[in-house]
Amino acid sequence: MAKALVGYMTSNDPRVAAQLTAETRRLRQRVADLEAHVLRLQSENDSLVAALHDAPLLTLDESSMQPV
């Protein structure tokens, strides 16, 4: 998309090209940060699911199921 934007520009001003390059770099870094965050959250979620399956199930004894 950055190439399309640069190709679309009619100005040959190096400041504009530098701005677009910086913005593209910033956006790519943001995407990389978000992807890393998603991986951390998926890992944490997997750990929580594994811990949930390793924990004993909640059970009720017969006396607690009788009407009062």
C-alpha positions as CSV (number, residue, x, y, z in Angstrom):
1,M,0.0,0.0,0.0
2,A,2.9,2.3,0.7
3,K,4.2,1.9,-2.8
4,A,0.7,2.7,-4.1
5,L,0.6,5.9,-2.0
6,V,4.1,6.9,-3.1
7,G,3.2,6.2,-6.8
8,Y,0.0,8.2,-6.4
9,M,1.9,11.3,-5.2
10,T,2.5,13.9,-7.8
11,S,5.0,15.8,-5.7
12,N,8.7,14.8,-5.8
13,D,9.2,16.6,-2.5
14,P,11.7,14.5,-0.4
15,R,10.0,15.7,2.8
16,V,6.7,14.1,1.8
17,A,8.5,10.9,0.8
18,A,10.4,10.9,4.1
19,Q,7.1,11.4,6.0
20,L,5.4,8.5,4.2
21,T,8.5,6.3,4.9
22,A,8.4,7.2,8.6
23,E,4.7,6.6,8.8
24,T,5.0,3.3,7.0
25,R,7.8,2.3,9.4
26,R,5.7,3.3,12.4
27,L,2.7,1.4,11.2
28,R,4.7,-1.7,10.5
29,Q,6.2,-1.5,14.0
30,R,2.7,-1.1,15.5
31,V,1.5,-4.2,13.6
32,A,4.5,-6.2,14.8
33,D,3.7,-5.0,18.4
34,L,0.1,-6.0,18.1
35,E,1.0,-9.4,16.6
36,A,3.4,-10.1,19.5
37,H,0.6,-9.0,22.0
38,V,-1.8,-11.5,20.3
39,L,0.8,-14.3,20.7
40,R,1.3,-13.4,24.4
41,L,-2.5,-13.5,25.0
42,Q,-2.9,-16.8,23.1
43,S,-0.1,-18.3,25.2
44,E,-1.6,-17.0,28.4
45,N,-5.0,-18.3,27.4
46,D,-3.6,-21.7,26.6
47,S,-1.9,-21.8,30.0
48,L,-5.2,-20.9,31.7
49,V,-7.1,-23.6,29.7
50,A,-4.5,-26.2,30.6
51,A,-4.7,-25.2,34.3
52,L,-8.4,-25.4,34.2
53,H,-8.3,-28.9,32.8
54,D,-5.7,-30.0,35.4
55,A,-7.7,-28.7,38.3
56,P,-10.2,-31.1,40.0
57,L,-13.8,-30.6,39.0
58,L,-16.2,-29.1,41.3
59,T,-18.4,-31.8,42.8
60,L,-21.3,-31.7,45.2
61,D,-22.0,-34.4,47.8
62,E,-25.4,-36.0,48.2
63,S,-26.4,-34.0,51.4
64,S,-26.0,-30.6,49.7
65,M,-28.3,-31.7,46.9
66,Q,-31.3,-32.4,49.3
67,P,-34.1,-29.8,49.5
68,V,-34.0,-27.8,52.7
